[in-house]
Amino acid sequence: MSTPNSGYSEATEQDRPSNLPLSHLSIEVGHFYMEDLLNGEDRIRAQFRQVAPWVQAAMAATGQARPRVSTCFLVDDYFRDDTSPGKIVDKLTRIAAECGVEIDYLAREAGCAVTDRPDRDPVQLAEMVVAMLLPEPPAGTNGSRPPLHESGWLCNGERSPASDTQSGQAMQVKPWQPPMEFGGRNHSIFLDVELWKDLAEQVDGRLIRRRVWSCPLLASIWHLLRLGMLRYYADPVAVPQPPPPDGEWPDTWPQLPAVMRLNPDAAPFAAYRTLSVMPRSYLGIEHAVDVILNHIDLDQAVIDQVIERGRTENIAIPRRVTQRISHVFTDTTDPSPVPDADRG
């Protein structure tokens, strides 16, 4: 949706969503925890060496005579931001270049929670996306479990019901029942995803409550940004900005834009389709991302707009965003065979 669920606005204010420039493909060339970026260079170099041939293969597989392909990298500054941006970025871009990988866009994971807007108030992006979630209530729900927007948990099916032990009569206890995946074939693959934690901390003698968003939720927003699917009152969010001039990086990550365009000649950041090449340790997170994205009620005007844009280029764009997302999972300890670019 182009507006948050809360607040009042006249119907005349509901403008047509802004058009974004779109590439054919956005390739995420890596995603490391901050600890990985700090602990030497071998792990980073091993990842980029595996990424390089996949980038070439993906470009060849677009089927376009002149493919518009951009690359991006997401820095994990949400859960840890006590590092020097300059040292991290310089290390990343240097090692990537040595391995034949160019990083067109650098994004901050914290920007998927709260994103900046030049000369305007920031957007509470995570809150906006959570407001779009439409969980599927299972048949026979009795209200014993809090709803999504209270519990912070989202699942892809029907949870195992709680046993009724309140009466104290053992003969009346309901037998255990397994959880069940919605639409599962033959057997269920049930997943229950935590979207946030609400923490309470003592700061200067006061109790401060804050919400910490989960990796799967932030990764879901990251995919939506790369697909150009999010608007705030019809305006785009996290529009790429130039990096600091003359390489004068600030001392802290929050001083940087949510998305930076490192390569001035890069194709557009957002794209019809995305590919993420990352270590296989992220497989669980991406499974959770799939569940989240399948429960988001996106603005149909934005979906229609992208589908129509694709039609003008003779490109069929699926209506479901999860069908526009692809992954390659690598093993940095046991390098995978180099892909054949001719096979894509």
Stockholm file with secondary structure:
# STOCKHOLM 1.0

chainA/1-344         MSTPNSGYSEATEQDRPSNLPLSHLSIEVGHFYMEDLLNGEDRIRAQFRQVAPWVQAAMAATGQARPRVSTCFLVDDYFRDDTSPGKIVDKLTRIAAECGVEIDYLAREAGCAVTDRPDRDPVQLAEMVVAMLLPEPPAGTNGSRPPLHESGWLCNGERSPASDTQSGQAMQVKPWQPPMEFGGRNHSIFLDVELWKDLAEQVDGRLIRRRVWSCPLLASIWHLLRLGMLRYYADPVAVPQPPPPDGEWPDTWPQLPAVMRLNPDAAPFAAYRTLSVMPRSYLGIEHAVDVILNHIDLDQAVIDQVIERGRTENIAIPRRVTQRISHVFTDTTDPSPVPDADRG
#=GR chainA/1-344 SS CCSCSSSCCCGGGCCCCCCCCCEEEEEEEEEECHHHHHSCSHHHHHHHHHHHHHHHHHHHTTCCSSCCEEEEEEECCSSCCCSCHHHHHHHHHHHHHHTTCCCCEEEEGGGGTSEEETTEEEECHHHHHHTTBCCCCCTTCCSCSCCHHHHCEEESEECCCCCCCTTCCGGGCCCCCCCEETTCSSSCCCCEEECEEEEEEEETTEEEEEEEECHHHHHHHHHHHHTTCCEETTEESSCCBCCCGGGCCCSSGGGSCSEEECCTTCCCSSEEEEEEEEEGGGHHHHHHHHHHHTTBCCCHHHHHHHHHHHHHTTCCCCSSGGGGEEEEEECTTSCCCCCCTTTC
#=GC SS_cons         CCSCSSSCCCGGGCCCCCCCCCEEEEEEEEEECHHHHHSCSHHHHHHHHHHHHHHHHHHHTTCCSSCCEEEEEEECCSSCCCSCHHHHHHHHHHHHHHTTCCCCEEEEGGGGTSEEETTEEEECHHHHHHTTBCCCCCTTCCSCSCCHHHHCEEESEECCCCCCCTTCCGGGCCCCCCCEETTCSSSCCCCEEECEEEEEEEETTEEEEEEEECHHHHHHHHHHHHTTCCEETTEESSCCBCCCGGGCCCSSGGGSCSEEECCTTCCCSSEEEEEEEEEGGGHHHHHHHHHHHTTBCCCHHHHHHHHHHHHHTTCCCCSSGGGGEEEEEECTTSCCCCCCTTTC
//
